[in-house]
Amino acid sequence: MLARYREVAAEFPTSNLPPLMTGHWLLKRNQTSAGRTWTDPAVALKWLTKHYLENLPFEREDGRRAYAGLETKREYAIDVLPVGVDVSWVYYTRSGNIVSLSVVCCPNRHHPELGCPMPPS
């Protein structure tokens, strides 16, 4: 079992397998993009909000809220992103598709040993 773990761990940075912890996206060096890299948390929040509004979550038939509202999500994100905490918004849309939006911080508060995949500009 240890041999298989080592094999998977070695393949992980280049595989299509998503990480179990958002901070481990930093290990996927081949999936980095300058166009999706921000130094200003407000710009990252703008990206999250844009994609949220383009893919709204489903609404319950009884009128009760299924997920935290956008303003609650935005308040949390703007509070934690500047201190290196990742933000993930995951929910189902009206059509039943799942949306998963994540902003991964670098340096990362919960994974300080992981270096940033993009060189500093």
Secondary structure, 3 states (H helix, E strand, C coil): CHHHHHHHHHHHHHCCCCCCCHHHHHHCHHHCCHHHCCCCHHHHHHHHHHHHHHCCECCCCCCCCCCCCHHHHHHHHHHHHHHCCCEEEEEEECCCCEEEEEECCCCCCCCCCCCCCCCCC
